[in-house]
C-alpha cells in the first residue's frame, strides 16, 4: 500500500451468504481501487463476516483491510478476528468502536485504543497495518485530537477520516494537529451521497459536516459529480495521503471518483 495515488473503497457486506454478490461488487472496483475495506456488521446490522470476504477480494487481486468492531466482541473474540485476518493474508485491519445499535448492549471489554495496542502482537509474525478512525469535524475538536494522539501512541499506522464535504474545515483540522500525523498515512473519506434522503441521513451522523451548497447539489442529483470534484481537490490537498470512498451501493460510480483522484495525482486512471 505504497502508491502515491492510493485509493480504497468499502464493501458493505450482505446479510445473506451471497458470495457472488460480494465478488461482483469487488470486481467492479478492482481496476481502479487498490484496497477494499471489508466492513464489520455495518450500520449495526448482522452481515457476512469480513474474514469470509478476504478470500473473495484476493481472487480479484485487491488488497484488503478488515474492519474489527469492539462493539460486538470481548477480547478473546477480538484477538480471534485479528489472528484470522493475518492468517488469511489481509494487508491491514481498521479498529473501530462500531455504531450504537438500538437496545442491543455494547460489549465494553476493550476500547479501540486498547485494540490498536494489542493488534500487532496478536498478528505476529505476520505483518498487519493497523488503522484507526478520526473525525476532523467533531463537535469537540480538542477531544478528538486527544483521542487521535492516544490511537497513534498505541501504534496506529494509518487513519481514516469521516466523510469530507468541507475542505476548509479539513484544512483547519490539519492546522490543529500540526505534525501529529507525520509518518502516518491519512485516508480522506469521501461518500457518494446521491439524493436528499442520503444527505439527510448522513447529516444525522456525529460530526458529519455538509455545507448548504454541497447539500443542495446532492439533493438535486449531483452527488456523484460533487464527489468527483472533491476527489480532485483532495488529491491536491497537503496532508491527504490517500482516498477512501464510501460507495453506499454505487460501486460503478466509485470507479469514476477513484480514477479522478489517481489522475489528479499523476497516476494512470486505472491501476492495471
C-alpha positions as CSV (number, residue, x, y, z in Angstrom):
1,X,0.0,0.0,0.0
2,X,2.7,2.5,-1.0
3,X,1.2,4.1,-4.1
4,X,1.3,7.9,-4.3
5,X,-2.3,7.7,-5.7
6,X,-3.6,5.1,-3.2
7,X,-7.3,4.5,-3.3
8,X,-9.6,2.4,-1.2
9,X,-13.3,1.7,-1.0
10,X,-15.6,0.0,1.4
11,X,-17.7,-3.0,0.5
12,X,-20.9,-3.2,2.6
13,X,-21.2,-6.9,3.0
14,X,-24.6,-8.6,2.6
15,X,-26.8,-10.1,5.4
16,X,-27.0,-13.3,3.4
17,X,-24.3,-15.8,2.4
18,X,-24.2,-14.4,-1.1
19,X,-20.6,-14.8,-2.2
20,X,-21.5,-14.0,-5.8
21,X,-22.8,-10.5,-4.8
22,X,-19.6,-9.7,-2.9
23,X,-17.5,-11.0,-5.9
24,X,-19.4,-8.8,-8.3
25,X,-19.0,-5.7,-6.1
26,X,-15.3,-6.2,-5.8
27,X,-14.9,-6.9,-9.5
28,X,-16.4,-3.5,-10.4
29,X,-13.8,-1.8,-8.3
30,X,-10.7,-4.0,-8.9
31,X,-9.2,-1.9,-11.8
32,X,-9.3,1.4,-10.0
33,X,-9.2,0.7,-6.3
34,X,-6.0,-0.6,-4.6
35,X,-7.6,-1.6,-1.3
36,X,-11.0,-2.9,-0.3
37,X,-12.3,-2.2,3.2
38,X,-14.5,-5.1,4.5
39,X,-17.0,-3.8,7.0
40,X,-17.9,-5.4,10.2
41,X,-21.7,-5.5,10.8
42,X,-22.0,-2.2,9.1
43,X,-24.7,0.2,10.4
44,X,-25.4,-2.2,13.3
45,X,-26.9,-4.9,11.1
46,X,-25.7,-8.6,11.2
47,X,-23.8,-9.2,7.9
48,X,-21.3,-11.6,6.4
49,X,-18.1,-11.8,8.3
50,X,-15.3,-9.6,6.8
51,X,-13.0,-12.6,7.2
52,X,-15.1,-14.6,4.8
53,X,-14.8,-11.8,2.2
54,X,-10.9,-11.6,2.3
55,X,-10.6,-14.6,0.0
56,X,-13.2,-13.2,-2.4
57,X,-11.2,-10.0,-2.7
58,X,-7.9,-11.8,-3.2
59,X,-9.4,-13.6,-6.2
60,X,-9.6,-10.1,-7.8
61,X,-6.0,-9.2,-6.9
62,X,-7.1,-6.5,-4.5
63,X,-5.6,-5.8,-1.1
64,X,-7.9,-5.9,1.9
65,X,-8.4,-4.0,5.2
66,X,-10.6,-5.9,7.6
67,X,-12.7,-3.8,9.9
68,X,-12.8,-5.0,13.5
69,X,-15.5,-3.6,15.8
70,X,-15.1,-3.5,19.6
71,X,-18.9,-3.1,19.9
72,X,-19.6,-6.8,19.3
73,X,-16.8,-8.7,20.9
74,X,-14.8,-9.3,24.0
75,X,-11.0,-9.6,23.9
76,X,-11.0,-13.3,23.0
77,X,-13.2,-12.7,20.0
78,X,-11.2,-9.6,19.0
79,X,-8.0,-11.5,19.1
80,X,-9.5,-14.2,17.1
81,X,-10.5,-11.7,14.4
82,X,-7.0,-10.2,14.3
83,X,-5.4,-13.6,14.0
84,X,-7.8,-14.6,11.3
85,X,-7.2,-11.5,9.3
86,X,-3.4,-12.1,9.5
87,X,-3.7,-15.8,8.6
88,X,-5.8,-15.1,5.6
89,X,-3.2,-12.6,4.3
90,X,-5.1,-9.3,4.7
91,X,-2.9,-6.3,4.5
92,X,-4.5,-4.4,7.4
93,X,-7.2,-4.0,10.0
94,X,-9.2,-1.0,10.9
95,X,-10.0,-0.8,14.6
96,X,-13.4,0.8,15.2
97,X,-15.8,1.1,18.1
98,X,-18.9,0.5,16.0
99,X,-22.2,2.4,15.7
100,X,-24.7,2.1,18.5
101,X,-27.4,-0.5,17.9
102,X,-30.8,0.2,19.4
103,X,-31.5,-1.8,22.5
104,X,-28.6,-4.3,21.9
105,X,-26.0,-3.9,24.6
106,X,-22.4,-2.9,23.6
107,X,-19.5,-5.1,24.7
108,X,-17.2,-3.0,26.7
109,X,-14.2,-5.2,27.2
110,X,-11.6,-3.4,25.1
111,X,-11.6,0.2,23.8
112,X,-10.5,0.9,20.3
113,X,-7.2,2.3,21.6
114,X,-6.5,-0.9,23.5
115,X,-7.3,-3.0,20.4
116,X,-4.8,-1.0,18.4
117,X,-2.2,-1.5,21.1
118,X,-2.6,-5.3,21.0
119,X,-3.3,-5.9,17.4
120,X,0.3,-6.1,16.0
121,X,1.4,-8.5,18.8
122,X,-1.7,-10.7,18.2
123,X,-1.0,-10.8,14.4
124,X,2.7,-11.7,14.8
125,X,4.7,-13.0,13.0
126,X,2.5,-11.7,10.1
127,X,2.6,-8.0,9.4
128,X,-0.6,-6.1,9.5
129,X,-1.1,-2.3,9.0
130,X,-3.2,-1.1,11.9
131,X,-5.7,1.6,11.3
132,X,-7.8,4.0,13.3
133,X,-10.7,6.3,12.5
134,X,-10.7,10.1,13.1
135,X,-13.4,12.7,12.7
136,X,-11.9,16.1,11.6
137,X,-15.3,17.7,12.1
138,X,-16.1,16.6,15.6
139,X,-18.1,18.9,17.8
140,X,-15.3,18.9,20.3
141,X,-12.1,19.1,18.2
142,X,-9.7,19.1,21.1
143,X,-11.2,15.9,22.5
144,X,-10.9,14.3,19.0
145,X,-7.3,15.3,18.8
146,X,-6.6,13.8,22.2
147,X,-8.2,10.6,21.1
148,X,-6.1,10.6,17.9
149,X,-3.0,11.1,20.0
150,X,-3.8,8.1,22.1
151,X,-4.5,6.0,19.0
152,X,-1.3,7.0,17.3
153,X,0.7,6.4,20.6
154,X,-0.9,2.9,20.7
155,X,0.6,2.1,17.3
156,X,-1.8,3.1,14.5
157,X,-0.1,3.1,11.1
158,X,-2.9,4.8,9.2
159,X,-6.0,6.8,9.9
160,X,-9.3,7.0,8.0
161,X,-11.5,10.0,8.2
162,X,-15.2,10.7,8.5
163,X,-16.8,11.6,5.1
164,X,-15.5,15.0,3.9
165,X,-17.6,17.7,2.2
166,X,-16.0,20.9,3.7
167,X,-12.3,21.3,2.6
168,X,-11.9,24.5,4.6
169,X,-12.8,22.6,7.8
170,X,-10.4,19.8,6.8
171,X,-7.6,22.2,6.4
172,X,-8.4,23.8,9.7
173,X,-8.1,20.4,11.3
174,X,-4.7,19.8,9.7
175,X,-3.7,23.1,11.1
176,X,-4.7,22.0,14.6
177,X,-2.9,18.6,14.5
178,X,0.4,20.0,13.3
179,X,3.0,17.3,12.9
180,X,0.9,14.7,14.8
181,X,0.1,12.9,11.5
182,X,3.7,12.9,10.3
183,X,4.7,9.4,9.3
184,X,1.1,8.2,9.4
185,X,-1.0,7.7,6.2
186,X,-4.1,9.8,6.2
187,X,-7.0,8.4,4.1
188,X,-9.5,11.2,3.3
189,X,-13.1,9.8,3.4
190,X,-15.4,10.6,0.6
191,X,-19.0,9.4,0.4
192,X,-21.2,9.0,-2.7
193,X,-24.4,10.6,-1.5
194,X,-26.9,10.6,-4.4
195,X,-30.1,12.1,-3.1
196,X,-31.7,14.3,-0.4
197,X,-32.6,11.3,1.8
198,X,-29.0,10.1,1.9
199,X,-27.8,13.6,2.7
200,X,-30.3,13.9,5.5
201,X,-29.2,10.5,6.9
202,X,-25.5,11.5,6.7
203,X,-26.2,14.8,8.5
204,X,-27.5,12.9,11.5
205,X,-24.2,11.1,11.9
206,X,-22.0,12.6,14.6
207,X,-19.5,15.1,13.1
208,X,-20.7,14.8,9.5
209,X,-20.5,18.3,8.2
210,X,-22.3,19.0,4.9
211,X,-22.3,22.7,3.9
212,X,-25.5,24.1,2.4
213,X,-24.1,24.4,-1.2
214,X,-23.0,20.7,-1.1
215,X,-26.3,19.6,0.4
216,X,-28.3,21.4,-2.4
217,X,-26.1,19.8,-5.1
218,X,-26.6,16.3,-3.6
219,X,-30.4,16.9,-3.2
220,X,-30.6,18.0,-6.9
221,X,-29.0,14.7,-8.0
222,X,-25.4,16.0,-8.4
223,X,-23.8,13.9,-5.6
224,X,-21.5,11.8,-7.8
225,X,-20.3,15.0,-9.6
226,X,-19.7,16.6,-6.2
227,X,-17.7,13.6,-5.1
228,X,-15.6,13.7,-8.3
229,X,-14.9,17.4,-7.8
230,X,-13.9,16.8,-4.2
231,X,-11.7,13.9,-5.2
232,X,-9.7,16.2,-7.5
233,X,-9.3,18.8,-4.8
234,X,-8.4,16.3,-2.1
235,X,-5.6,15.0,-4.4
236,X,-4.1,18.4,-4.2
237,X,-4.6,19.0,-0.5
238,X,-1.5,18.8,1.7
239,X,-1.9,16.2,4.4
240,X,-4.0,13.9,2.3
241,X,-2.1,10.7,1.5
242,X,-4.8,8.5,0.1
243,X,-8.5,8.5,-0.7
244,X,-11.1,6.3,0.9
245,X,-14.5,6.1,-0.7
246,X,-17.8,5.1,0.9
247,X,-19.7,3.8,-2.2
248,X,-23.0,3.3,-0.4
249,X,-24.2,1.0,-3.1
250,X,-22.7,2.9,-6.0
251,X,-19.7,0.8,-6.9
252,X,-19.7,1.7,-10.6
253,X,-19.6,5.4,-9.8
254,X,-16.8,4.8,-7.3
255,X,-14.6,3.8,-10.2
256,X,-15.0,7.3,-11.7
257,X,-14.2,9.0,-8.5
258,X,-11.2,6.9,-7.8
259,X,-9.9,7.4,-11.3
260,X,-10.2,11.1,-11.0
261,X,-8.1,11.1,-7.7
262,X,-5.5,8.9,-9.4
263,X,-5.3,11.1,-12.5
264,X,-5.0,14.3,-10.3
265,X,-2.1,12.6,-8.6
266,X,-0.4,12.0,-11.9
267,X,-1.1,8.2,-11.9
268,X,-2.9,6.2,-14.6
269,X,-6.7,6.4,-14.1
270,X,-6.7,2.6,-13.8
271,X,-4.3,0.7,-11.6
272,X,-4.0,-2.2,-14.0
